[in-house]
Amino acid sequence: MEPNEIDHRYNEIKSDFEILGSWSLRYQSLVEMGRDLEPMDPRFKTLEFYVEGCVSALWIRGDLKDGKLYFSADSDGILPKGLTALLVHLFTGTSPQEILNWEGNPVKDLGFYQNMTPTRVEAFAKMIKKFKEWAGKSLEGQTSGTDLGGRK
């Protein structure tokens, strides 16, 4: 099977993280990704976009435009914001089906499992699940206008 855009982006991230080597450098890279994440419009920091089960407050929102999903996200924690930024980078501008089909395992591949608490690892899995939920909603036609939250 030919790699899709998500696989291409993921392989680049894996290569970058391998070059960094140590967890402290990877952590710093994630923090920088979070700092570079475009701010989320505060009007979307509502329960509708909130990711439950994370220790830090976390919001993820998707828009479907021309068959591609575009995400915005934010968190009040520096590591969760970086992890979310990584996923926004992976998934933004790709098709819902690509997101649903993606089977990467960043927890294992990027060395998170051995360096993060079990709570953070579980929260990261919930983040991935949330992005896939947005993809599923967009394919099921549960949209109104372009905002998958139901607003026009």
C-alpha positions as CSV (number, residue, x, y, z in Angstrom):
1,M,0.0,0.0,0.0
2,E,1.3,3.4,-1.0
3,P,2.0,5.7,2.0
4,N,-0.5,8.5,2.4
5,E,0.2,12.1,3.6
6,I,-0.2,11.1,7.2
7,D,2.3,8.3,6.9
8,H,4.7,10.7,5.1
9,R,4.4,13.3,7.9
10,Y,4.6,10.6,10.6
11,N,7.8,9.2,9.1
12,E,9.4,12.7,9.1
13,I,8.5,13.1,12.8
14,K,9.9,9.7,13.7
15,S,13.1,10.6,11.9
16,D,13.3,14.0,13.6
17,F,12.8,12.3,17.0
18,E,15.4,9.6,16.3
19,I,17.9,12.4,15.5
20,L,17.1,14.1,18.8
21,G,17.9,11.0,20.7
22,S,17.3,11.7,24.4
23,W,13.9,12.1,26.0
24,S,14.7,15.6,27.3
25,L,15.4,16.8,23.7
26,R,12.2,15.1,22.5
27,Y,10.3,16.7,25.3
28,Q,11.7,20.2,24.4
29,S,10.7,19.6,20.8
30,L,7.1,18.8,21.8
31,V,7.0,21.9,24.0
32,E,8.2,24.0,21.0
33,M,5.5,22.3,18.8
34,G,2.9,23.4,21.4
35,R,4.3,26.9,21.4
36,D,4.1,27.1,17.7
37,L,0.4,25.8,17.6
38,E,-1.8,28.5,16.3
39,P,-4.1,29.8,19.1
40,M,-7.6,28.3,19.2
41,D,-10.4,30.8,19.0
42,P,-11.6,31.1,22.7
43,R,-15.2,30.8,21.6
44,F,-14.5,27.1,20.9
45,K,-13.1,26.3,24.3
46,T,-16.4,24.8,25.4
47,L,-17.6,21.4,26.6
48,E,-18.5,20.5,23.0
49,F,-14.8,20.5,22.0
50,Y,-13.3,19.4,25.4
51,V,-11.4,16.1,25.5
52,E,-12.5,14.3,28.7
53,G,-10.1,12.2,30.6
54,C,-7.1,14.4,30.3
55,V,-5.5,15.9,33.4
56,S,-5.0,19.2,31.7
57,A,-7.8,21.1,29.9
58,L,-7.7,20.2,26.2
59,W,-10.0,21.2,23.3
60,I,-9.9,19.8,19.7
61,R,-12.1,21.1,16.9
62,G,-12.3,20.1,13.3
63,D,-13.6,21.7,10.1
64,L,-14.4,19.8,6.9
65,K,-13.5,21.8,3.8
66,D,-13.3,20.4,0.3
67,G,-13.1,16.8,1.6
68,K,-10.2,17.6,4.0
69,L,-10.2,18.0,7.7
70,Y,-8.6,21.1,9.4
71,F,-8.0,21.1,13.1
72,S,-7.5,23.6,15.8
73,A,-6.6,22.7,19.4
74,D,-5.4,24.1,22.7
75,S,-4.5,23.0,26.1
76,D,-3.5,24.6,29.4
77,G,-0.6,22.1,29.9
78,I,2.6,22.5,28.0
79,L,3.2,18.8,27.3
80,P,-0.5,18.1,26.3
81,K,-0.4,21.1,24.0
82,G,2.8,19.8,22.4
83,L,1.3,16.3,21.9
84,T,-1.9,17.8,20.5
85,A,0.2,20.0,18.1
86,L,1.9,16.9,16.9
87,L,-1.5,15.4,16.0
88,V,-2.8,18.6,14.5
89,H,0.3,18.5,12.2
90,L,-0.3,14.9,11.3
91,F,-4.0,15.2,10.5
92,T,-4.7,18.7,9.3
93,G,-5.4,18.9,5.6
94,T,-5.9,15.2,5.1
95,S,-9.1,13.2,4.3
96,P,-11.3,11.7,7.0
97,Q,-10.7,8.3,5.6
98,E,-6.9,8.7,5.8
99,I,-7.3,9.6,9.5
100,L,-9.6,6.6,10.2
101,N,-7.2,4.2,8.4
102,W,-4.0,5.5,10.1
103,E,-2.6,2.9,12.5
104,G,0.6,4.6,13.7
105,N,1.6,4.2,17.3
106,P,3.4,7.4,18.5
107,V,3.4,6.1,22.1
108,K,5.7,3.2,21.0
109,D,7.4,4.7,18.0
110,L,8.4,8.0,19.5
111,G,9.5,6.7,22.9
112,F,6.6,8.2,24.9
113,Y,5.6,5.0,26.7
114,Q,8.8,4.6,28.7
115,N,9.0,8.4,29.4
116,M,5.5,9.5,30.2
117,T,3.2,8.5,33.1
118,P,0.5,6.0,32.3
119,T,-2.1,8.8,32.7
120,R,-0.4,10.9,30.0
121,V,0.0,7.8,27.7
122,E,-3.8,7.2,28.1
123,A,-4.6,10.8,27.6
124,F,-2.6,10.8,24.3
125,A,-4.6,7.8,23.1
126,K,-7.8,9.7,23.9
127,M,-6.4,12.6,21.8
128,I,-5.9,10.3,18.8
129,K,-9.4,8.8,19.4
130,K,-10.9,12.4,19.3
131,F,-9.3,13.1,16.0
132,K,-10.6,9.8,14.6
133,E,-14.1,10.7,16.0
134,W,-14.0,13.9,14.0
135,A,-13.1,12.0,10.9
136,G,-15.9,9.5,11.5
137,K,-18.4,12.3,12.1
138,S,-17.4,14.0,8.8
139,L,-17.9,10.7,6.9
140,E,-21.3,10.1,8.5
141,G,-22.5,13.5,7.4
142,Q,-23.0,14.7,11.0
143,T,-22.0,18.2,9.9
144,S,-23.9,21.4,9.5
145,G,-22.0,23.8,7.3
146,T,-18.3,23.1,7.7
147,D,-18.1,23.0,11.5
148,L,-18.3,19.4,12.8
149,G,-19.5,20.7,16.2
150,G,-22.9,21.4,14.6
151,R,-22.7,25.2,14.2
152,K,-22.8,27.0,10.8
